[in-house]
Amino acid sequence: MPIITVSVTGKPDAKLSAAIAKEVTELTATHLRKDPTITAVAISYLDPQHWFAGGKSLAEHGANTFWLDIKVVDGTNTKLELEAYLQAVFAAFGHLLGQVHEESYAFVHEVPAAAYGFGGKTQEFRFISGRLKAA
């Protein structure tokens, strides 16, 4: 159920986008235990001349970079799971993009279940409904 937005340096590339979406979905399932069938990934591309780290463009650095932003329900993952996920994401983008600048970021937003959902239903509603069905 997570929504994941990814920005990378470079020109739009459908093959790379598919590889990024596949890898990020798999990492999210493996490390954060999120259902891949309801994981959404949106990818955008930015010219490396317009992305700066340390006051220099990524074009000047001769490197690539990424920004991954994911929303998950608060309290559904441990600190160790989050740490492993962040490490795996950085390693994966190094493989996918090559020469990834250290100033590349991944951010996990942990949001309240009552404020997050899909299909018009909150995750809190889904949790409570599931518990009632189990009872």
C-alpha positions as CSV (number, residue, x, y, z in Angstrom):
1,M,0.0,0.0,0.0
2,P,2.9,2.3,0.1
3,I,3.2,5.1,-2.4
4,I,6.8,5.7,-3.5
5,T,8.0,8.6,-5.5
6,V,11.5,8.5,-7.0
7,S,13.5,11.2,-8.7
8,V,16.7,10.4,-10.5
9,T,19.1,12.4,-12.6
10,G,19.1,11.7,-16.3
11,K,16.8,11.7,-19.3
12,P,13.5,9.8,-19.1
13,D,14.1,6.2,-19.9
14,A,11.2,3.7,-19.8
15,K,13.5,0.7,-19.4
16,L,15.2,2.2,-16.4
17,S,11.9,3.3,-14.9
18,A,10.6,-0.3,-15.1
19,A,13.9,-1.6,-13.5
20,I,13.6,1.0,-10.7
21,A,10.0,0.3,-10.0
22,K,10.7,-3.5,-9.9
23,E,13.7,-3.1,-7.6
24,V,12.1,-0.6,-5.2
25,T,8.9,-2.7,-5.0
26,E,10.9,-5.9,-4.2
27,L,13.1,-4.1,-1.6
28,T,9.9,-2.6,0.0
29,A,8.3,-6.1,0.2
30,T,11.5,-7.7,1.5
31,H,12.6,-5.2,4.1
32,L,9.4,-3.4,5.1
33,R,6.9,-6.3,4.6
34,K,4.7,-4.3,2.2
35,D,2.4,-6.1,-0.2
36,P,3.9,-5.6,-3.7
37,T,0.5,-6.0,-5.3
38,I,-0.6,-2.7,-3.8
39,T,2.7,-0.8,-3.9
40,A,2.7,2.2,-6.3
41,V,5.9,3.8,-7.7
42,A,6.1,7.1,-9.6
43,I,9.4,8.1,-11.2
44,S,10.6,11.4,-12.5
45,Y,13.8,12.5,-14.1
46,L,15.8,15.7,-13.6
47,D,18.6,17.0,-15.7
48,P,21.9,16.6,-13.7
49,Q,22.7,20.3,-14.5
50,H,19.7,21.3,-12.4
51,W,20.4,19.1,-9.3
52,F,23.0,20.4,-6.9
53,A,24.9,18.8,-4.0
54,G,27.5,20.8,-2.1
55,G,26.9,23.9,-4.4
56,K,27.9,22.0,-7.6
57,S,25.6,20.4,-10.1
58,L,25.6,16.6,-10.4
59,A,26.9,17.2,-14.0
60,E,29.9,18.9,-12.5
61,H,30.3,16.1,-10.0
62,G,30.1,13.6,-12.8
63,A,27.8,11.5,-10.7
64,N,24.1,10.5,-10.6
65,T,21.7,10.9,-7.7
66,F,18.3,9.9,-6.5
67,W,15.6,10.9,-4.0
68,L,13.2,8.2,-2.8
69,D,10.2,9.2,-0.8
70,I,7.9,6.5,0.7
71,K,4.9,6.7,2.9
72,V,4.1,3.8,5.3
73,V,1.8,3.5,8.3
74,D,3.4,4.6,11.6
75,G,4.6,1.7,13.8
76,T,4.5,-1.0,11.1
77,N,8.3,-1.3,10.9
78,T,11.1,-1.5,13.4
79,K,14.2,0.8,13.4
80,L,16.3,-2.2,12.2
81,E,14.0,-2.8,9.3
82,L,14.1,0.8,8.3
83,E,17.9,0.9,8.5
84,A,18.2,-2.3,6.4
85,Y,15.8,-0.8,3.8
86,L,17.7,2.5,3.5
87,Q,21.0,0.6,3.1
88,A,19.4,-1.7,0.4
89,V,17.9,1.3,-1.4
90,F,21.2,3.1,-1.6
91,A,23.0,-0.1,-2.9
92,A,20.3,-0.8,-5.4
93,F,20.5,2.7,-6.9
94,G,24.3,2.4,-7.1
95,H,23.7,-0.6,-9.3
96,L,20.8,0.9,-11.3
97,L,22.3,4.3,-12.0
98,G,26.1,3.8,-11.5
99,Q,28.3,6.3,-9.7
100,V,25.8,7.5,-7.2
101,H,26.7,10.6,-5.3
102,E,26.8,10.2,-1.5
103,E,24.3,13.1,-1.2
104,S,21.5,10.8,-2.5
105,Y,18.5,10.4,-0.2
106,A,15.7,8.1,0.8
107,F,13.0,9.2,3.2
108,V,10.5,7.0,5.0
109,H,7.4,8.9,6.2
110,E,5.6,7.1,8.9
111,V,2.1,8.5,8.9
112,P,-1.0,7.8,11.1
113,A,-3.2,5.0,9.9
114,A,-6.2,7.3,10.1
115,A,-4.6,9.8,7.7
116,Y,-3.5,7.3,5.0
117,G,-5.2,4.9,2.7
118,F,-6.3,4.0,-0.8
119,G,-9.5,3.2,-2.6
120,G,-11.3,5.7,-0.3
121,K,-10.6,3.7,2.9
122,T,-8.0,4.5,5.5
123,Q,-5.5,2.0,6.7
124,E,-7.1,2.2,10.2
125,F,-10.5,1.3,8.7
126,R,-8.9,-1.7,7.0
127,F,-7.2,-2.8,10.2
128,I,-10.3,-2.6,12.3
129,S,-12.4,-4.3,9.6
130,G,-9.9,-7.1,9.5
131,R,-9.9,-7.6,13.2
132,L,-13.7,-7.7,13.3
133,K,-13.8,-10.3,10.6
134,A,-11.2,-12.4,12.5
135,A,-13.3,-12.3,15.7
